[in-house]
Amino acid sequence: MSSGLLKQKLGLYLQLVRWSRPAGWLLLLWPTLSALWIASHGFPGWHLIAVFTLGTILMRSAGCCINDVADREFDRHVKRTAERPVTRGAVSVREALIVGAVLALLAFGLVLTTNAAAIAWSFAALAVTLVYPYAKRYVSMPQAVLGVAFSFGIPMAFAAVQSRVPMLAWVLLFGNLFWVIAYDTEYAMVDRDDDLKIGMKTSAITLGRFDVAGVMLCYLLYLSIWAWVLMGIVQSAIYLIASGVALAQALWHGWLIRKRERDDCFKAFRLNHWLGFTVFAGIALSYLGR
């Protein structure tokens, strides 16, 4: 293979895994790092930070490969996704699956450097990742399935630190699920017209005229559940300030999506990683203050 062709293929693979759109893996990273800090009662060490940061990037990239293969027939009818490499035929299904498998194996290699509990839970995380692309065909709120997939770094982090997954981890996952529903509903609002035409199921369609209210309720549930369960675990004042800043961001997102315009809904979705970072920063700084 010539260097020119190799460079072209690499460019297509980077498009496939959304390399130019880091917001996707940041949405997974911040709750995962938050869980690492909580499980470790402070700084978890550079090894676990590296494992979970790189693992998050790799698994999100592998998930993009699987999603694009599963949705290739639908994506060609959606304005935003019609030019994805698999959809337009620039990358074959076989190539995309191979790339996804290699990325998943690399992520599993990282998990092997942790412990038996984290290794065992990684299979459940992979199963949810594989199920999500097909949930959009059968589940009226597939964002809830995505919520589990995008929150599974939380129990994985507890398993890696404590060799077990306590109830605290599952409550945090439950709360984080509402955040995922909130921002992925904003994302679904962008494609609602196209999704209605092709028969795709999304929370934006299911909620109908209550979509904005549903998004705001999910933000409130996420922040409330995390604040409630972490009270007494992290330093309250610092974390409550961070939660207040995160709530202000959520209210701004509500203002952006109020008219349901595509560009504003997409902007609100893309900015969500800052909300997740704010919550993480509140947790990390709380432990520094002890």
N, C-alpha and C positions, 0 to 999 in steps of 0.2 A: 504494500500500500504506500503510495507516494505521500510525502510530507503535507502536500496541499490537501489531499483527500482526507488524511488523518486529522488535519486541523479542522476541516469541514465537519467530519464526524463528531469530533470532540465538541464543536460548537452546538451541534444538534443535541448531543447528550446533555449538555449544560442547559439547553432550553427545556429538554424533557424533565429535568429535575428542578426546574424553576430557580436556577442558580442566581439569576438577577433579581429574584424576589425573596429576600431573606426574611420578610415579615412572616412567612409561613412557618419556618422552623423556630423563629423567636416566640411565636405563640405557644409552641410546645415547650420551649426551653425555660421560660420564666416560672411556670408552676412546678416544673421538675426541680429546678435549682432551689425554689422556695421549700419544697419537700426535703431536699438534701439538708438544708440548713436546720429545718425543724427537727428532722430525725437525728441530726448530729448535735443538737443543742448549740449550734454555732458553726464556725467554719468547718466544712467536711473534709478538707484536705485536697491537694491538687490532683491526686490520682482520680478520685471520684468526680471531681469537677470536669476533668478532661474526658473521662469515660462517658459521662452523661451529656456533655456538650457535643462531642463528636458523634455519639450514638444517636442523639436527637436529629442532628443534621443528616446523618446517613439514613435513618429510618423514615424521616419525612421525605427524603429524596426517593427512597424505594417505594414509598406509598404513592408518590406522584406517577411513577412508572406503572404501577398496578392500576391506579385510577384511570390513567389515560388509555390503557388497553381496554379496560372494562367499558369506558364511556365513548370509545372512538366513533361509534355510529351516531350517538346522540350529539357529541361535540361539534360535528360538522354543521348542525342546524342552529348553533348558538353563536352569536356574534363574537363574544369574548374568547371562545375556545376553538373556533374554526381553523385557526392557523397553528394549532399545536402539532409538533412533529409527527406523532403517530396518526393523528386525524388526517393530516394532509398527505400521508404516505412517505414522508421524508425519512422516518425511522420505522422499520418493520415491527410487527407485533413480537416476533421472536427476539429481535434486538432489544426491545424495551423490557421484555421479561428477563432476559439475561442480565441487563444492566441492573434491574431491580433486585434480582437474586444475588448478584455480586455485592451490591450495597448492603443488603440485609445480612449476608454472611460476614461482611466486615463489621457490622454493628454487633453481631453475635460474638465475634472474636473479642470485641471490647468487653462484653458482658462476662465472658469466660475469665476475665481478670478480677472479677468481684467475688461472689460466693454462690453456694448451691441454691439458696433461696431466690436470689436475683435471676439466676440462670433458669430456674423452673418457671418463674413468673414471666420471663421473656417470651415463652411459647404462647401464653395467653395474650400478650401484647401483639404478637405476630398474627394470631387468629383474628383479633378484632380489626387489625389493619387490613386483612384480606377480605373480611366481611363487609366493611363499610361501602366500597364502591357499588355493591349490589343492593344495599339497603335502600338506595334512592329509587329503586323500581317497586319496592313492596311496602315500605314503611312511610307513613304520612309525615313523620318527623324524623327524617334520617339524620338531622343535626344532633339528635340525642345519641345516636350510634357513634357519630364522629366525636361527640363529647367524651364518650368512654375511651375511644382510641387516642384522642389528644390529651387525655388526663392520665393515661396509664403510666406515665413517667413518675407519678406520685407514689403508687404502691411499689414500683420498681426501686425508687430511691430509698424508701424505708427498708425494703428487703436487703438492699446492698449495704445499708448502714447497720441495721439491727438484726438481720437474718430472720426477720418476721415482718408481717404486715398487720399492724395494730388497727383497731377501730378508727383511730384518729386519721389514718391514711385514707380510709374509705369515705369518711365524712368530708375530708378535703377534696377527694375525687368527686363526690356528689356535688359539692359547691362549685367546683371548677367546671363541671358539666354545664351548669347554667351560663357561665361566661362563654363557653364554646357555642352554645345555642344562640346566645345574643349576637356574637360577631359573625357566626356563619349564616344567621338569618339576614343580617345586613348584606352579606355576600350574595345570598339567594335572591334578595330584592333586586339586585342588579340584573339577574337573568330571568326574572319572573315571566315576562312576556314570552321568551323563547321556551322556557320550561313548560308553560301551559300548552304550547303548540305541540311539543313532542311527548307530552304525557309523563314528564318527570315529576316526582313527588318531592316537595321541599317544605320547610316550615313557613316560608314566606307565603306560599300558596295555601297551606293549611290554615294559617292564622288569618288570612284575608285582610279585612280592614282593621283588624286588631294587631297587625304586624308590629307597628311602632310601639304600642303599649306592651306587647309581648316581649320585645327586645328590652325595654326599660325595666320590666318586671324581672327579667332574667339577670340583668346587671345587678339589681337590688338584692336578689336572692344570693347571688355569688358573693358579693361583698359582705352581706349580713351573715351568711353561714361561716365564712372564713373568720370574720371578726369575732363571732360568738365562740367558735371552737378554739380559737387561738388566745382568747382572753385568759390571762394567767400563765400562758406558755411563753409568749413573747412579751417584750416590754410594752405595756399597754399604750402609753402616751405616744411614743414614736410610731407604733403601728396604726393607731387610730388617726394620726395626722396623715399618714400615707393612704389610709383607706378613704379619708376625706378628699384628698387630691384625686384618687382614682374615681371616686363618685363624681367629682366635678368633670372629669374627662368623660365619664359615661353620660352625664347630662349634656355635654357638648355634642356627643355622638347622636343623642336623641334629637338635638336641634338640627344636626346635619341631615338626618334621614326623615325629618318630619314631612317633607314634600315628596318623598319617595323617588327622587331624581337619581338616575343611574350613577352619575359621577359622584354625587355626594354620598350615596350609599357605599360606593366602592372606597371612597376616601375614609369614611368612618371605619370600615373593615380594616383597611391598611394601617390605621393609626392605633389599633387595639393593642399592638405589642408594647406600646408605651404605657398603657394601663397595666398590663401584666408586669412590666418592669417596675412600675411604681409600687405595686404590692410586694414584689420581691425585695426591692430596696428597703421598704419599711421593715420587713422581716430581718434582713441581714443587718441593718443598722440597729435594730432592737437588741440583737445579741452582742453587738459591739458595745452597747451602752450598759451591759451587765458587769 
